[in-house]
């Protein structure tokens, strides 16, 4: 069961981001922002509402003091190893160290702390070359592992008992799949999405992916953009029409119905609607319909023609042309790209729910 099911009752999960002098700031801060914004940022952007974040990232260093990480970036830690004793998730960001030299014992204190957190029930994760430190804990013996492609020779030499998988971007292992490793540098995105899907929910992970333009390959930013259902209170008459449209966007002649509901002359309604929302009434209906179409394409196998009908378009050809113009790709292309991601994230959430069930 993910935290989506108990959003009102559960306190946030603590995610400890381990910072060392060899950590890279881009991965450390990137994960911090990505995890901090789960659910919260989407609701703020799309619905203009404030919700509590389900994840609470904390940067942890050996002594809790400010430290300079790789490339001389100053990082202020929230806690020390000794004071951070109740983390739900621990993440080791990538380490900018030579792949030709062993890690030796420089981070043995951190490795011991990670073992203690794991024994207490935490999930341990590593991004990229952070697998060097995760392997140092000894917890990967007999398990699969993943890291940056440039470190596999070193890892195989130093930790031959681990089954390193250079062809995998993300690997889970251990009891309860509580050891998670992502591969090359930018795959910290995948790691962040995986953790959000596992501990918060697949829906929230997809929101983060779309909001932050995260995909396995480059694509138009339009594909990620949610059709803004801007709520506004300045014009209560138009707000009432917006509420009706959100529930009846698939209806025949929805603009004419909104004019009727408003009680305004049509030209006055058109002008006030545009002033209140920034869109014409027809464009507003299109955005609602296309956003619902994106959800259907992500989550189901309905033919494109059926999707068009479900959201209010009797002409599938018109729907396809409008979708491509507004989203930047055809409905079929959108399904191939985002349907796979949605299914992966849903699978992660299902796996977590199954693991959480009593046996």
C-alpha angles and dihedrals in degrees: 000000000000127000090256086078094057102027093141097049110039126083116228120279114245114236113192113207106200113220123196133168087262096051118113115235094218094062095037095051094034092059091042092057095040094052095040092057099051109132092342100074096043092052091048094049100041105028101022090231131131119232132170116261112245093212127057112197116200125186111228127194132178096263101014092245126125112276138185114240129194115320090024096281113160114230125190111211123215095209146003126242091256094051097044101074103138107054117150093198130020120198126192110202120212119293120225096216133126116277089211096064128062119248088239116186101312093111101031091118090056091046091053091049090051091051090052092050091049092050088051090057104267124142113238120211135178132197120214112312090005083093086082090069094039089054089049088067090067091230095115097065109134092004134109117257140191134200143145112314091240093062102051096095090051093045094048090050096047098035108028091159090069119083100228115204112202092177095059125085093198133020132185123197146153133053109341089359087279094149112080127179131180123201130220125021102275093043089088081089089062090046091053093048091047093053093046091050092048099046104025109021146279092260092056091046091054090049090054091047093052096042094050096038093243116169138136091252138018119283141154115295087226089074091065098042116109114221100250114244091193113196117207134178101193093090111035093185092058091041089057089052090050090054090052092048092051089060100035106031091128093059123113113263095000094172092056089049092051089051089053093048092049094053088217130127108265096247091048091049092050091050096046093045092053091047092051100043107020089238136087113250091252094050089048091055090047091054092051092048095047093048090054089047090055090053091051092048092050097048109031148036101238112142113255090249090056091048089053091051093047093057096044108272117123091181108068091188092058090046091052094050093046092047092051093048094048101035102032098238139055121270090251092052090048091052093049092051105037100026089065092049092046092051092048092051092044088052091053091051091048091049091052092048091051092048091051094055115103115254 
